[in-house]
Amino acid sequence: MTDNAKNHTLGDKLMIELQGVNKWYGEFHVLKDINLSVRQGERIVLCGPSGSGKSTTIRCINRLEEHQQGRIVVDDVELTSDLKHIEAIRREVGMVFQHFNLFPHLTVLQNCTLAPMWVRNMPKREAEEVAMHYLERVRIPEQAAKYPGQLSGGQQQRVAIARALCMKPKIMLFDEPTSALDPEMVKEVLDTMIQLAESGMTMLCVTHEMGFARTVADRVIFMDRGEIIEQAPPEEFFSNPKNERTKTFLGQILNH
Amino acid sequence: MSTHVFKPDLPPPTLSVGVLGWLRANLFSNGFNTALTVLAVYLIWLMVPPVIQWAVLDANWSGTTREDCTADGACWVFIQNRLQQFMYGFYPLSQRWRVDLTVLAAVLGAVPIFVRAMPRRWIYAIGYLLVYPWLAFWLLHGGLGLQIVETSQWGGLMLTLVIAVVGIAGAMPLGILLALGRRSHMPAIRVICVTFIEFWRGVPLITVLFMSSVMLPLFLPEQISIDKLLRALIAVTLFEAAYIAEVVRGGLQAIPKGQYEAAGALGLGYWRMMGLVILPQALKLVIPGIVNTFIALFKDTSLVIIIGLFDLFNSIHQATVDPAWLGFATEGYVFAAAVYWIFCFGMSRYSMRLERRLHTGHKR
């Protein structure tokens, strides 16, 4: 892993802004008054026990989940039920899922060219060039003609990252990208994410990989029961957690 | 430190591979299966030789009248004699080349769609689907320089194919739209689709055909008369669309939520998400169900007999009651069964090929 991952300056522009966001699943209050600002180029890791609302939070940012109260502004566009706004934001926000969600009926290359061609109206040849560029960046250009079902989990997740990057997003969201992987494949995916962080991408990652958080995060956010309990730069977060709940959580995931 | 030495791969036992292995596994795996195999062989021996005797060895193949059928077996002279009628119905003799040309155009026009190397195959396919129906209608019905042939003169296999192809081509897109509508988040659309599907699924096709032919004219003013065949086509299409809709909905439900989310997260809108990501997967899953419906539709076309259309089955049925050929009903129905079987089996084989080709799971 590289040291220069952390040597970068943040832009002044606010890329994501959540103000007083609340959300309920039926009676269940999943997000409670979430306030969060993310600057351009900032790398944020969200952690917390399961059911704490961290996945829901990032899924609200590209409207895979709908928030019921509060304001969410992404790249100067406010998320409302207006489909135009939602699609405009989704074009600029890439997402990587826990279970990859590659399109099994398309080859790796077609997975990568689909959205640029049909959403950005990019000519096929150009889309394929872009796709090969990013497949090389995630180091699997040789798999371009294969179908997702023929790849290992780690390879599939790297394709999923390349697929999202092909849309040239300004923000990347990662929803537990390594949780469904066999242990020996976690590193190849994390390396790809670190490399992406070095390129200056604005990133929000829900992950339990604390090594990754230490290496690349500008800020670590701890959530529990739908609330942001604590946020701090990783050095401070890991060495000197202020909240009792954070200490317990870190004790549970670091001590083994 | 010691190094582990892996054991070499050995060939499997001879009795588990090859012809012997296959026989053992499939026909003689235990006492019960061995008994079944012996019984099946006995039944085949009992039934097949007499059928071959009747249909081939003792059959009459040439002649012009029933007097030529002197042997004990089947009288195929009857079929030969009436074949034209079975194929074209009462379509004027001098115009039958138009039917042949329609079929030829369908086949030749469709060939490029199945050539995978052809560039812009999709655009061609859509163009073909848009142009061919008009061409076929013009050729079969006439006008613009061609002699008009009223649909009441259409018949035989040609009419069966017209009903089946129009039914399939119409029911497929309509069924997909209904399936999407039934899963729509918009309550009005959902209610309309559910009502439509449940209405058409709830009535027998024979009733629908009967209503279209007998009841509909009662409700319409006298000067409006809709062609009888057209009414049957609309009835079959709407009826089958309801079935296709439910088959497709089954496929849509099998697509994991993650596929919708991934497509949405990439910025694909509803129609592109459905057309590029969800439907290709859902339709692939339900190929067996769709083909099942189409095969049923193909055979159900014979129900148009009750509204007086002379499709393949009705043409043959009429010929068997012709005094000149009384007593050869068996030959007629065997021939009908054979023709229906060839088409249905063809559809079934094509669907199997399609499934294999579209299988992308673990192609190594």
Boltz contact constraints between the chains, C-beta under 6 A:
constraints:
  - contact:
      token1: [A, 62]
      token2: [B, 265]
      max_distance: 6.0
  - contact:
      token1: [A, 64]
      token2: [B, 261]
      max_distance: 6.0
  - contact:
      token1: [A, 87]
      token2: [B, 267]
      max_distance: 6.0
  - contact:
      token1: [A, 90]
      token2: [B, 267]
      max_distance: 6.0
  - contact:
      token1: [A, 91]
      token2: [B, 267]
      max_distance: 6.0
  - contact:
      token1: [A, 95]
      token2: [B, 265]
      max_distance: 6.0
  - contact:
      token1: [A, 99]
      token2: [B, 258]
      max_distance: 6.0
  - contact:
      token1: [A, 101]
      token2: [B, 258]
      max_distance: 6.0
  - contact:
      token1: [A, 101]
      token2: [B, 262]
      max_distance: 6.0
  - contact:
      token1: [A, 103]
      token2: [B, 277]
      max_distance: 6.0
  - contact:
      token1: [A, 105]
      token2: [B, 280]
      max_distance: 6.0
  - contact:
      token1: [A, 105]
      token2: [B, 281]
      max_distance: 6.0
  - contact:
      token1: [A, 105]
      token2: [B, 360]
      max_distance: 6.0
  - contact:
      token1: [A, 115]
      token2: [B, 266]
      max_distance: 6.0
  - contact:
      token1: [A, 118]
      token2: [B, 272]
      max_distance: 6.0
  - contact:
      token1: [A, 119]
      token2: [B, 267]
      max_distance: 6.0
  - contact:
      token1: [A, 147]
      token2: [B, 360]
      max_distance: 6.0
  - contact:
      token1: [A, 149]
      token2: [B, 360]
      max_distance: 6.0
  - contact:
      token1: [A, 149]
      token2: [B, 361]
      max_distance: 6.0
  - contact:
      token1: [A, 149]
      token2: [B, 362]
      max_distance: 6.0
